[in-house]
């Protein structure tokens, strides 16, 4: 081989080495990006599991508590000495017992329902001759239970009996039972509902407390009460939804929920609770929950129906099916959360990144305008908030990040919502964030951590109905416990199909007897 051929071979080998080097550098760069992404993911999930969930950038020195997993094995031990003889046993199904009983030592109050008209059909005066037992129920008042035995006063007409020798008997008419053939009363069921939905106490824990108080109830009985009582207030729940859709500005969100017995679905599959509510400045506050077995856009269409106006929500694509009659406004709190996750990608104190600093500046301005009129707030947003938003988008436009990194995801989310987010400048009525709805989601989530799941779709919808009434009562300044008892007392006596006029007087912004102010600590 001559010197020229040797030189050509060397040059070719050098080119191959350089090409290999470029490929290796690309591979190293890709692997480095993957390692960085996975490191961010590990830090994110560690913070989700063990860190604090507040998005405030404060002192990170906080202890975390880890719950011990105290599993108990319940399978019997096999000794190896099992009998091989097959024994056939006839099992008799036990007679079903009533799943509710009451301590006989509880105080008893007797109510005798007297007849309003004390004349017989012929106009003669009636005289009392006894009373007819109707039912026994249990009432709950703060601190104690008591039994009420209800009788209907019995009358006879002596004049008619003298005339024809036949006894003519008449009785008073007792009010309709809240739940037939049960001990349930409006006060008892209202307390049960308040404990479950406002305080997050599941029924199996309430069962023990009721037993200590002198009332023995099974969890199945209480569940049936919750569902049956929900059918009583269902017409008002429907009216609240109709009233909500007449408002020009709404906020919405959704959260997962597990329902065990759904047709065509496994027990492990996800269902959802959807929430729609009035904005903070609305005169009549409605917080509406509904259950759906899916998160599809068709559910959003059913929920918002013929609504025409402005809806503030997150970037979920299911809301895209709402059509041209609904103008969507984005939530800047969701954007901030994405960039906050990026700021926490390194273990320790979150880094104050440029986008996070600009977002915090936006919220600082908004806090000062909270109590202003919509017109004034819109004016100030155009003057002071708009330049900050412009700086934020300028930073996003020039930022570079891998798509799967936390920063890349934050940038993608923000850019996809850009038009909806900018619309907050056009509506002084709408807040910068959807945090009001997030707080209503939190009320459900706190309860969900205790209830864990609903057994049936009927139970899931009952949850939605009672949360709607409780959160709407709170939003309108009512004591939810008092409001529930009031509704159960009154709506249970209405016709099966009440009119809108009959129901309207029970809306929470109407005058309610013995109304008490609900002092919401989060307000």
Secondary structure, DSSP 8 states (H G I E B T S, - for coil): --HHHHHHHHHHHHHHHHHHHHHHHHHHHHHHHHHHHHHHHHHHHHHHHHS----S------------------S----S------------------SEEE-TTS-EEEEEE--S--B-TTS-B-EEEEEEEEEEEEEEETTEEEEEEEEEEEEE-HHHHHHHS---EEE------SSTTS---HHHHHHHHIIIIIS---HHHHHHHHHHHTEEE-HHHHHHHHHHHHHHHHHHHHHHHHHHHTSSEEEEEEEEE-EEE-TTS-TTS-EEEEEEEE-TT-SS--EEEEEES---HHHHHHHHTT--EEEE--S-GGGGGG-TTEEEE--HHHHHHHHHHHHTSSSSS----HHHHHHHHHHHHHHHTTTS-HHHHHHHIIIIIHHHHHHHHHHHHH----TTSHHHHHHHHHHHTHHHHHGGGG-TTS-SS-HHHHHHHHHHHHHHHHH--EEEHHHHHHHHHHHHHHHHHHHTTB-HHHHHHHHHHHHTTS-TT--HHHHHTTSTTS--TT--B---TT-
